[in-house]
Amino acid sequence: MVPHLTLEERRAALVKAAEARKFRAGIREQLKNKEIALLDILERAKSEERLAKMKVISLLEALPKVGKIKAAKFMEKAKIASSRRIKGLGEHQLAALIKEFSE
């Protein structure tokens, strides 16, 4: 059931969501420019909710030399659903991700 929010609560939620999207976009840009490592992001996601809610496919597509096709093939091979978020990765999926993409 969807909670009923006041107008102010709804505005606050929209602002919070926009900030989270902007934050994740910045992380993807840093990853693309090799300013941050995949392992760092995965470690930070354990304590940062904004990162934990990032979709795995978006994270992979932001990696240098990884596009939509390579990311999708890995997701299929590792049995990771396209809608999976970082916080939802299992132990084996996380290990496969690190093995495949960490430098």
N, C-alpha and C positions, 0 to 999 in steps of 0.2 A: 504494500500500500504506500502510495506517495504521500509524504507528510504535507500538511497545509502550512505554507509559509506566509508570513506577513510580507508586505511589499519591501520593507527594509531588509528582512532576512533573505529574500529572493535577490535583491540587489547585491548584498554582501556575498552571497553564494556565486553570483555571476562574476563578480570582481575576483574572487578567490580562484575560480575556474580559469579565468583569462590569465591571471598571473601564473598559474601552474602550466598552462599551455605555452606561455612565453618562456618560462624557465626551461621546459623540456626542449623547446626549439633552440634555445641557447646551448643546451647540452649537446644536442645533435650537431650543431654548427661546430662546437669545440671538438667533438669526436671526428668530424669530417676533416677539420684542419689539424688533426693530430695534437691538439693542445691538452687533451685528456685521454686516458687509456680506458679501454673497455673494462678491464679489471677494477679500475677506480670507480667507474659508474656502478658496476655490480655490487661493490662493497658499500658504496654510499647509499644504494637503494635499500639496504637493510635497515637504515635508520631514517631515511628521508622519504616520506610518503609521496611527494611529488614525483620522485624518480621511480619509486616502486610501482606507480600506476602507469608508467610508460609502456607502450606495446613493444614487445620483443622485435616484431618485424620492423618497426620504425627505427629501433636502435640499430639493427643489422644494416638496414638500407643507408644509414648515416655513416657507416664504416667506409674508409677509403677502399677503393677497388671492389666494393660489394654493391651490387645493384639489386633491383627488384627480383630478377631471375635467380641469381645466386642465393639471395636471402630466402626466397621461397623454396628453393631446392633443399637448403639446409633445414628449414623449418619442417619440411616433409620428412626428411631423413631422420631428424631427431624426434619426430612425432610431437611437434609443438604446434598447437592450434594457432591459426592466424590471428585470433582474438586474444591470445594469451598475453598477460602483462608480466613484467619482471618479477613481481612479488608472487606470481602463481607458478613460477618454474619449479619443477621437481629437482631433486638432487642429481639425477642422471642427466636431465636436460641441461642443467646448469654446467655440469662437468663437460658435456659435449660442446656446448657453446664456447666455453673457455678453451677447450682443446682445439677447436676449429679456428677461432678468431683472435686469440691472444698472441701477441708477437713476442 
